[in-house]
Amino acid sequence: MSTTSHPASASAPSVAGRRRAARTGTLMGVASMSTVQLGSALTVPMFARLGVLGTAGMRLAWAGIVLLVLVRPRRRDFEGRDFTACVGLGVVTAGLMVFFALAISRLPLGTASALEFLGPLAVSLFGPGHGRRVWTVAAGLGVVLLTEPWHGGVDPVGLAFALAAACCWAAYILLTQHVGDRVTGLSGLAVSMPVAAVVALLVAAPTLGGRLSWGPALIMLGLAVLSPLVPFALEFQALRRLTASSFGTLMSLEPAIALAIGILVLQQTPGAGPALGVALVVTAGVGATRSGARPEPVQPPHPAAPETAAPSVPGKPSAWEAADCAA
């Protein structure tokens, strides 16, 4: 009699453990998105002191220094092509951070974040899988409501910067897939982030001039810890507890979180149209992720040999399984 109870008693703790892990991973994912957007909001007042480019450059510089000190990557850990991919990822990261900083200097945080989100959304929509045309329409309608072209209210230069950031984010996702598949641990990030810092500082150097002093520099150190370092650590832990599709759905909420933080921190209250536009972009993100971008291979038609899945990549892009992403 007692032997029949062992399977149930053995499975119950594992089910409960998975549920606890899912709850913890969800909280970590929400905290990660919140710190990303809070860091962006708190960066805006620094534009007047360091300039937009200087602020983005200093933020990446501190993040790169901290990662170099903590991880200390070694050149022999990389093959030639992999090291080149890490450098390319750094260049794309610099573009993502710089273009987004330029966008939020001209657009409300929620609008800029929703437009930037079109990058990973495009990776999911145009990746393998079917039945996502309706989400493309929803995303397009959301962009129209966000920009309100009939009012001419959105700064066209800010719009261009946000869309450039979206393109960089899409490239970031695809490059992170390669780096995550080929480079173990945090070594890839510890190379790409300093490269991003060098690129951003080269762009920002003419604007920094005599603006840089210890006060603003230390403030930027705190902001670099708040984002991207803390979100990276949180997403890394969240991805240990959640499936890629669950994490992708969770990350689709980021534009809504950006909208809320824009209201609370920057007093940027949107109109009905832009608010509905953010909701449509979020819905499109959830729908595209759930509708099957590179689904997990749970039931292959001819199970010849077991496949080992590529490791999940921590950081922003790891949210979308279409490119092994999601941070």
C-alpha positions in Angstrom: 0.0 0.0 0.0 2.7 2.4 0.9 4.5 1.9 -2.4 1.7 3.4 -4.5 2.0 6.7 -2.7 5.6 7.4 -3.7 5.0 8.8 -7.2 2.4 11.3 -6.0 4.4 12.4 -3.0 7.5 12.7 -5.2 5.7 14.7 -7.9 3.8 17.1 -5.5 6.9 18.9 -4.3 8.2 19.3 -7.8 4.9 20.8 -9.0 4.9 23.2 -6.0 8.5 24.0 -6.6 7.9 24.9 -10.2 5.0 27.1 -9.2 7.1 28.9 -6.7 9.9 29.3 -9.2 7.4 30.7 -11.8 6.1 33.2 -9.2 9.6 34.3 -8.3 10.7 34.5 -12.0 7.6 36.6 -12.8 8.4 39.0 -9.9 12.0 39.2 -11.1 10.9 39.9 -14.7 8.6 42.7 -13.6 11.3 44.2 -11.3 13.8 44.0 -14.3 11.4 45.9 -16.6 10.6 48.4 -13.9 14.3 49.2 -13.2 15.0 49.6 -16.9 12.2 52.2 -17.3 12.9 53.8 -13.9 16.6 54.2 -14.9 15.5 55.8 -18.2 13.2 58.2 -16.5 15.8 59.2 -13.9 18.3 59.7 -16.8 16.2 62.5 -18.4 17.1 65.2 -15.8 20.8 64.5 -16.5 20.4 65.6 -20.1 20.6 69.2 -19.0 23.9 68.6 -17.2 25.7 66.2 -19.5 23.8 66.4 -22.7 21.9 63.5 -24.2 24.9 61.9 -25.8 27.1 62.5 -22.8 24.5 60.9 -20.5 24.2 57.8 -22.6 28.0 57.6 -23.0 28.7 57.9 -19.3 26.0 55.3 -18.4 27.5 52.7 -20.8 31.1 53.6 -19.7 30.3 52.8 -16.0 28.4 49.6 -17.0 31.4 48.5 -19.1 33.9 49.2 -16.3 31.9 47.3 -13.7 31.5 44.3 -15.9 35.2 44.2 -16.8 36.1 44.3 -13.1 33.6 41.7 -12.1 33.9 39.2 -15.0 37.5 39.8 -16.3 37.0 38.1 -19.7 40.1 36.5 -21.3 40.9 36.7 -25.0 41.6 32.9 -25.1 38.0 32.2 -24.1 36.8 33.4 -27.5 37.3 32.0 -31.0 38.0 34.7 -33.7 34.5 34.8 -35.1 32.8 34.8 -31.7 35.0 37.7 -30.5 34.0 39.6 -33.6 30.3 38.9 -32.9 30.8 40.3 -29.3 32.3 43.4 -30.8 29.4 43.8 -33.2 27.0 43.3 -30.3 28.7 46.1 -28.5 28.3 48.5 -31.4 24.6 47.6 -31.7 24.2 48.1 -27.9 25.7 51.5 -28.2 23.2 52.4 -31.0 20.3 51.0 -28.9 21.2 53.1 -25.8 22.2 56.3 -27.7 19.2 56.3 -30.0 16.8 55.6 -27.2 18.3 58.4 -25.1 17.8 60.7 -28.1 14.2 59.5 -28.5 13.2 60.1 -24.9 14.7 63.6 -25.0 12.0 64.4 -27.6 9.2 62.0 -26.9 7.3 60.8 -23.8 8.9 57.8 -22.2 5.8 55.5 -22.9 5.6 56.5 -26.5 9.4 56.0 -27.1 9.4 52.7 -25.3 6.4 51.4 -27.3 8.0 52.5 -30.6 11.3 50.9 -29.6 9.4 47.7 -28.7 8.6 47.3 -32.4 12.1 45.9 -32.9 11.7 42.7 -30.9 8.1 42.5 -31.9 9.2 42.4 -35.6 11.7 39.6 -34.8 8.8 37.7 -33.3 6.3 38.5 -36.0 8.6 37.7 -38.9 10.3 34.7 -37.4 9.2 31.1 -38.0 5.6 30.3 -37.4 2.2 31.2 -38.8 -1.1 32.9 -37.8 0.4 36.2 -36.6 -0.9 38.6 -39.3 -3.5 39.9 -36.9 -0.8 41.0 -34.5 1.0 42.8 -37.2 -2.2 44.8 -37.9 -2.6 45.5 -34.1 1.0 46.7 -33.8 0.6 49.0 -36.9 -2.6 50.5 -35.6 -0.9 51.0 -32.2 1.9 52.9 -33.9 -0.6 55.1 -35.7 -2.4 55.9 -32.4 0.9 56.6 -30.7 2.2 59.0 -33.4 -1.2 60.6 -34.2 -0.1 61.8 -37.6 -3.4 63.7 -38.1 -2.4 66.0 -35.3 1.3 66.4 -36.3 2.0 66.2 -32.5 4.9 63.7 -32.5 8.4 65.1 -33.1 9.5 63.5 -36.4 13.1 63.5 -35.3 12.2 61.8 -32.0 10.1 59.3 -34.0 13.1 58.5 -36.2 15.4 58.1 -33.2 12.9 55.7 -31.6 12.6 53.6 -34.8 16.4 53.5 -35.1 16.5 52.2 -31.5 13.9 49.6 -32.5 16.2 48.4 -35.4 19.1 48.3 -33.1 17.1 46.2 -30.6 16.1 43.7 -33.3 19.8 43.4 -34.3 20.7 43.1 -30.7 18.4 40.1 -30.3 19.9 38.3 -33.3 23.5 38.9 -32.3 22.8 38.0 -28.7 21.5 34.6 -29.9 24.8 33.9 -31.6 26.9 35.2 -28.7 24.7 33.3 -26.2 25.0 30.1 -28.1 28.8 30.3 -28.5 30.1 32.1 -25.4 29.6 30.8 -21.9 28.7 32.8 -18.8 29.0 36.6 -18.8 32.1 36.8 -20.9 30.2 37.9 -24.0 28.5 40.7 -22.2 31.8 41.7 -20.5 33.2 42.3 -23.9 30.2 43.8 -25.7 29.5 46.4 -23.0 32.9 48.0 -22.9 32.9 48.1 -26.7 29.5 49.8 -26.4 31.0 52.3 -23.9 33.9 53.1 -26.3 31.6 53.7 -29.2 29.2 55.8 -27.2 31.9 57.9 -25.6 33.5 58.5 -29.1 30.1 59.9 -30.2 29.6 61.8 -27.0 33.1 63.3 -26.6 32.5 66.5 -28.6 29.4 67.3 -26.5 30.8 66.6 -23.0 33.4 69.4 -23.1 33.7 71.0 -19.7 30.4 69.5 -18.4 32.0 66.4 -16.8 32.7 66.5 -13.1 32.7 64.1 -10.2 29.2 64.9 -9.2 27.4 64.0 -12.4 29.9 61.1 -13.0 28.9 59.4 -9.7 25.2 60.0 -10.4 25.7 58.2 -13.7 27.5 55.3 -11.9 24.3 54.8 -9.8 22.1 55.0 -12.9 24.3 52.4 -14.7 23.9 50.1 -11.7 20.1 50.7 -11.8 20.1 50.0 -15.6 21.5 48.0 -17.3 23.4 46.0 -14.5 20.5 45.3 -12.1 18.0 44.4 -14.9 20.5 42.1 -16.4 21.0 40.2 -13.2 17.3 40.0 -12.6 16.5 38.7 -16.1 19.3 36.2 -15.8 17.7 34.7 -12.7 14.2 35.0 -14.1 15.2 33.0 -17.2 16.3 30.2 -14.9 12.7 29.9 -13.6 10.5 30.7 -16.6 10.1 29.2 -20.1 11.1 31.5 -23.0 7.5 31.9 -24.1 6.3 32.9 -20.6 9.2 35.3 -20.3 8.4 36.7 -23.7 4.8 37.3 -22.8 5.9 39.0 -19.6 8.3 41.3 -21.4 5.5 42.4 -23.7 4.3 44.4 -20.7 7.3 46.7 -20.8 5.7 49.6 -22.9 2.9 49.7 -20.3 5.4 49.8 -17.5 7.2 52.6 -19.3 3.9 54.5 -19.6 3.2 54.2 -15.9 6.7 55.3 -14.9 6.4 58.2 -17.3 3.2 59.3 -15.6 4.6 58.8 -12.0 8.2 60.1 -12.4 8.1 62.5 -15.3 4.4 63.6 -15.1 3.9 62.6 -18.8 0.2 61.9 -19.0 -0.8 60.6 -22.4 -4.0 61.3 -24.2 -6.5 58.6 -25.0 -5.1 57.8 -28.4 -1.4 57.2 -27.3 -2.6 55.2 -24.3 -4.7 53.0 -26.5 -1.7 52.7 -28.9 0.5 51.4 -26.1 -2.2 48.9 -25.2 -2.3 47.7 -28.8 1.4 47.3 -29.0 1.4 45.3 -25.7 -1.4 43.1 -27.0 0.5 42.5 -30.2 3.6 41.5 -28.3 1.7 39.1 -26.1 -0.2 37.6 -29.1 2.9 37.3 -31.3 4.9 35.6 -28.5 2.1 33.2 -27.6 1.2 32.3 -31.2 4.3 30.2 -31.8 7.6 31.9 -32.6 10.0 29.0 -32.5 8.0 26.9 -30.0 9.7 24.6 -27.6 10.2 21.1 -29.1 7.9 19.2 -26.8 6.4 16.8 -29.4 8.6 16.3 -32.5 7.0 14.2 -35.2 9.8 11.8 -35.5 11.9 11.7 -32.3 15.1 10.3 -33.7 17.6 11.8 -31.3 17.2 14.2 -28.4 18.1 17.7 -29.1 19.8 20.1 -26.7 18.2 23.5 -26.7 20.5 26.5 -27.0 21.1 28.2 -23.7 18.8 31.1 -22.9 20.4 34.4 -23.2 20.0 36.8 -20.3 19.3 40.4 -20.9 16.6 42.3 -22.8 16.4 40.2 -26.0 16.0 36.9 -24.2 12.3 37.5 -24.2 11.6 36.2 -27.7 12.1 32.6 -28.5 12.0 33.5 -32.2 15.6 34.5 -31.8 16.4 32.7 -28.5 15.6 35.9 -26.8 14.4 38.1 -24.0 17.1 41.6 -20.8 
